[in-house]
Structures are given as C-alpha cells and as structure tokens.
Amino acid sequence: MSRLLPRITALPSRHRSHNPISPALAESLAQVLATRSTNPAWARSLAALLPSPLSDGRLADAVESLPDPDLALALLSWSRSHSRRQHDADAIPAPTPIAHSALLRLLARSGRFDAVEDTLQEMSLAGVAPTGACLGALVAAYADAGMEGKAAEMCERVRGQYGMLPAATHANRLLRLLVERRRWKDAHKLYDEMLAEEGGADDYSTCVMVRGLCLEGQVEKGLKLIEARWGAGCVPHTVFYNVLIDGYCRRGDMGRGLLLLGEMETKVLLPTVVTYGTLMSWLGRKGDLEKITCLLSEMRERRLSPNVQIYNSVIDALCKCRSAAQAMAVLKQMFASGCDPDVVTFNTLISGLCREGRVLEAERLLREAIKTDVNPNLFSYTSLIHGFCTRGEVMAASNLLVEMMERGYTPDEVTFGALIHGLVVAGQVSEALLVREKMTVRQLIPDVNIYNVLISGLCKKQMLPAARNLLAEMLEQNVHPDKFIYTTLIDGFIRSESLGEARKIFEFMEQKGIQPDVVGYNAMIKGYCQFGMMNEAILCMNSMRKVGCIPDEFTYTTLITGYGKQGNIIGALRLLCDMMKRRCRPNVVTYSSLINGYCKLGDTDAAEGIFANMQSDGLFPNVITYTILIDSLFKKDEVIKAAVYFEHMLLNRCSPSDITLHCLVTGLTNSMACIISPNCSSTVKIHDKHALLDIFKGLVNDKWDPRNSAYNAIIFSLCRHNMLGKALEIIDKMANKGYSPDSVTFISLLYGFCSVGKSRDWRSILPNEFRRDQLEIASRYRILLNQYVAKSVGCEVSSALQLYLEECRSS
C-alpha cells in the first residue's frame, strides 16, 4: 500500500460555476465567435461575456453549449491567449483538462476524428490527461463510427490511465461492434473483463452477447451466458426472453420459441407486444396462420394492442397463403383499432393482390395509400408494373412508371426487371428488349436475372440468334451468365433442332468453368435422342455421373424414349432395369415410351403387359399412353381391344387429344370390314362397354358416311361419359374437315346435355332449320343409344324429343 499511494493522484477538480451557461449566453457566445473574421472587437466582446477569472469548469460549460466544434476550438484558442496576456507570460498556457475534454467529446460527436487526434496529441505533449468520462465517450464514438481499432486503443488508454474500463454505457458500444463483426474472441475477452469489475457490466452488456450468439444460431450458448451470470434456470427479464425466442425462431425451431413463451408465464414475466411480434413475424414467414390466430387471441386477453409490425406479419402470412381477401379484412381491423398502416402494410397487400391476379384492386389500394398520406415507394410501383405487364396491359404499366418518376422515384434494376419480366410473360418480347435498351441509356446494366428472362423469352419465340447475341452482350458487359442461362439456350437450340449450336453452347459453358446441372445434361441428352444419336446420349449420361451429377427420372425416360423410337426394346429395358436398380421410379412417360417401343415392333401383347404393370405401380395412364395403344390395336385389326381402351380412357376422365381423335376416326374407317363382319359382331355384347363399335357398325349398316359415323360414335361415347364439352369441341373439328353435323350428331349431343343435367339447354345445339324428317331419324336411333345410358337419361331424352315434335306439329 505504501508503494501504491504515491501513484494515486487526484483528478483535476471540476468546480461547476454557480451560474451555468444560459441559452441566451450560449447564443451570444456563438454569434460573437461566428463573426470573429469580420468583427475586430470580437475578443473584447467575448471577454465581456466570460469575465475573469474564467475557471476550467466554467470554460468547459461554455464549450459544451456551442453547437459547432470550430466555434469551440476558437473559444479555447481565445481563452489560452487571454490567459497569457493576463499573466504577462511568454508561453501559451497548457490545455485545460476539463474544457479540452469537453472539446474532445464535441469533436467526436461531430465525427471530427482527425481533430480529436490532434487535440489528444497536444494534451499529451503538455502532460494533461483527458478525463475518464471523456475517454469513455471517445470509445463509444469510435465504436459507433465502426472504427474498431481506435475504439479498442482508446479503451486500453482508459485502463492505462485510470486502471479501469470505461463505464458500461461506453464499453457496451465497443462490445456491440465486436459482436456485430463476429469478433467473438475479442468480444468474450472484453465481456469477461467487464464482469470482473464492479459495475463494469450491466444487463445490456449480457443482452448484446446473447443476441449476437442467437443471431449465429447458438441459442444454447446464449442461455448458458445468462445462467452463468444469474444462476441456473434464471432468465431475469422479458427482454432476454424476447432475444432467446427470436434466436430459436430464427433457426426454425418455432416449438422452442413457443415453449419459452409458456415459461414466461410460470415465472410471472408478462410477454410484451415485442414478444408476440417476434413470434408472429417468424410464424408469418412460415405461413402458420393457425398459431398466429391463437397468439392474437392471447394478446387480446392480455389487453395488448397489436402494433403495425404485428399486423404486417399477419397480412404477410395471409398473402403468402394466397388469401389476399382475408388480408384486406385485417387492414379494415387495423383502421378500426386506430392502428395506422405504413408503407410496408400497403406494399405487402399490393404484392399479394397482384400475385392473385387482382391487379385493379391493388391499384385502388395504392390510391387509398396516397389518400391516407402514406407515400408509396419503388416497391409499391414495381409490384403493380409487373402485375399489369403480366396481364398484357403494357400501357397501364407504362403510366405507372411515369407516375412513379413524377413522384421523384428513379426506376432501378428491380423496377425495369419487373417490367421486362411482365412483358416476357405476356409474350411481348420485342417490347421487353426495348425496355432493356432504355435501361442502358440510363447507365443501368441489366443483371443476370433480367438477361435470363429475356433469353428465355427469345428462346420460346424461336428468336435464337437474338438470344445468342444477348449472351455475347452479357460477356462484353462482364455480367457472368449462370448455368440457367446456358441451359435455356441449349434447350432452345434443341427445340429448334439445331443440335450443333446446342453442342457449342454446352462446350463453351464447360470451358467457362460452369458445371452443368442435371437439367443441362438432360437437355443435351434429349437433343442426342431426338436425332437418334443414342451412343452420344449414353456417353453424355456417363459424363454427368463422373462429375457427381445423378441422372433423374427425366434422364432415363428420355433415353428409354429414344430407344423406343428406334424399336430397340432391349436397350430400353436395360435402361429401365438400371433405373429401378438405382431406385429411380419410372413415371407415366417412361412406361408410355416402353409401350411405344413394343408397339413399333408390333408386339401389342407385351405393350398391354407394360400397361398393366404401370397401373399396378399406382400410375394413371395419360392421353399419350392410351393413344399409342388404341392406334396400334386398330392397325392390327384388334378393334374390340382398341374400343375397350377407349372406354377405359373415358372412364378415367382422360380427355382425348386431336391425335387420339385422328387415330380413332382412321382406325374405325380402316377397320370397317372387320367391325361389320359376323365374327366381330358375335363377340360384341350389349352393355359390354363397346358402344363405340356398336354405334359405328349400326350407322355404317344404315349407309351413313363411314367418317361421319366414326365422328358420331366418338361424340356419343364422350356424351355418355359426361364429357359434353369435349364432344362440342369435336363438332367444330368436324366442320373444319368438311363434315357437317347430322341428325345422329344432334341426338348424341342431346344425350350429353341430359347426362350432365342440362336438358333445358338442348335447344342451343339445333340448327336453324331442323326438318321434321331429320327429327324422326334422330328419334329412331334412340332405341340403339338407350342401351348405353342410364334409364333416367333415356327418359329425359324421350321427353325432350316428344316436346319438340309437338312444337313442330303445332307450327
């Protein structure tokens, strides 16, 4: 102790003036100092305002009252000159510690760190130390400015001069900076040193550390830090619970976050609006409306009013679930509760409405926001511009762009990107390219996403040279194309049957060090298969395996399809075995390709076996599967089987395509001799689901045109399976091919209307002039057609025909 006491020196006492600097005096000081370059008597005026003797404390008060550090520097310079004249000294007096400490704080607050360093150096040379509070304020100022090194250096200076750390309020600022920059080693060191000093750390110090750990996903470490200070199982304040809840939710552990909410109640700590807001914000991102609703109810029970952030979370969750109507109802609740929506509220709703195609409502909401003095921003307009473009309303989008600029917002890459994307979606690729040119005029370089959208649009329009030019432009602008752009170009050239160009793009992509993904490889494999280059296709699949890219079901299916088209069923089956061995499940297209391969070889029995296997695997055949089998069976004159598959197709609500229709009409007419032969008819039984053949046969035997008979048999089959819409479409296709609807067409469609419960609409199918003899012909075929429909439908058709016959007789 005897060695320590001589080292302890008293701090310069700061005797505050009994007459503090009043606002009027401060204003006068500032005015005099501001006129020092133009007022020769400014020094005398200053001396009158601050009469001698002028203590260090009084001078410090004067410095602190000045708003401008330059005025403070001038005041201290005058003070030292004035003091020298009073004492008739040759040397300028040393800096005053308290007043110069006040100056340092003012300089630091103003960000004048160069002047801070100069003042510190001057004080150091004179042997005058700043106060501890001043140095602590400098630590805080340097930390707030992000000058970590200087803040740490100043912290060490405090410790060196006063043997302690700065006050917690100042040290916390450096601690926060270290945590924000993930400087965990230094942060833990400072935090431990603060804890070691009495009063060196406060609750905020621990909160800073815990929040930082939670942001890193290390919530358990944050909890341990709390328990290390206050004891096991002890979380001292609601703020700490809020931080921990946010940490758990941030890493996706919503359950733990909700458990902590329950734990708060057991410890008699009341959740705050922030607590609920944190939980609802994360639940909103996951779209968990049920839990959000429960928390809102809980808030009401606690008489906590949701704030705008909570309402925004609820609205965001509803919009994510495509429930914009409910989100609009929440907006009404906000107004009713007196909570004013902000720009985020309106932007979320505008975006949600646009995603649901309700663009006009979104625009009305924008107008409402303006009326309520909420200024829309770039995001508000960007969502609407994209929405209108997607609808093809380019003029409306352009008007919004102009309005946005008139309100002082400059379109950025995102705005132009939304406009370009919307135009491309609407199929207006040329207009999208013009927008890109306007971007370049404004010195805005399109990013990779904008180029991706444009190249994709050009490829869909088969404007491949322009797409390739855009790729070259990207490289010139140093915008690096990603694998999606290259893959889009490869696929575009493949679709246009330019395999050579696609190959060049693929090789160029690899030269640029961009590894194709499974989609890129699949595009090339599809190209090789399309041109029958199966060896190259297999080599491409082997290459993708070598680079760790695993072939998927599309890869195998494409190769199996390629082999199937060549009739190489052995190669197709070999790939199917490899596919299943690698646990890659075949899909409908895979099976359809195999069926097609067998059908090309004329082996329809094997094709039917594959069809059965597909169904046993729980897969439903599609229109292509059925069409392949129906066509192949008709070609082999296996007309009954072809009819069965057609009936099966309709029972599964699989609508026939134009190709299916062509195969049926051609198959029925080409197999007419087989269908009307006694052998075929003897196997066809009523109610055995062969209506197609029975109707066709009956009409042909009555000397109706074979192709018209085929169309009518198909139309009736569709109508009896409640597929009236498809049947009406075929009427138009008949007309385009030169075949006019007749009496049998009419009666078939009448069965269709009655089958779907629209018997009152049947008059819409009648021609303008429907003769009585034609009506009698239609009525005659009722006996044949009634065999294939429910009795109630047959009775309804009879009633409709009888009513029309009576109307004809009366007229």
ABEGO torsion letter per residue (X at the ends): XAAAAAABBBBBBBBBBABBBBAAAAAAAAAAAAAAAABAAAAAAAAAABBOBBBAAAAAAAAAABABAAAAAAAAAAAAAAAAAAAGBABBBBBBAAAAAAAAAAAAAAGBAAAAAAAAAAAAAAGBBBBAAAAAAAAAAAAAAGBAAAAAAAAAAAAAAAGBBBBAAAAAAAAAAAAAAGBAAAAAAAAAAAAABBGABBAAAAAAAAAAAAAAGBAAAAAAAAAAAAEBGBBABAAAAAAAAAAAAAAGBAAAAAAAAAAAAAAGBBBBAAAAAAAAAAAAAAGBAAAAAAAAAAAAAAGBBBBAAAAAAAAAAAAAAGBAAAAAAAAAAAAAAGBBBBAAAAAAAAAAAAAAGBAAAAAAAAAAAAAAGBBBBAAAAAAAAAAAAAAGBAAAAAAAAAAAAAAGBBBBAAAAAAAAAAAAAAGBAAAAAAAAAAAAAAGBBBBAAAAAAAAAAAAAAGBAAAAAAAAAAAAAAGBBBBAAAAAAAAAAAAAAGBAAAAAAAAAAAAAAGBBBBAAAAAAAAAAAAAAGBAAAAAAAAAAAAAAGBBBBAAAAAAAAAAAAAAGBAAAAAAAAAAAAAAGBBBBAAAAAAAAAAAAAAGBAAAAAAAAAAAAAAGBBBBAAAAAAAAAAAAAAGBAAAAAAAAAAAAAAGBBBBAAAAAAAAAAAAAAAAAAABAAAAAABBBGAGAAAAAAAAAAAAAGBBAAAAAAAAAAAAAAAAGBAAAAAAAAAAAAAAGBBBBAAAAAAAAAAAAAAGAAAAAAAABBABBBAAAAAAAAAAAAAAAAABBAAAAAAAAAAAAAAAAAAAAX
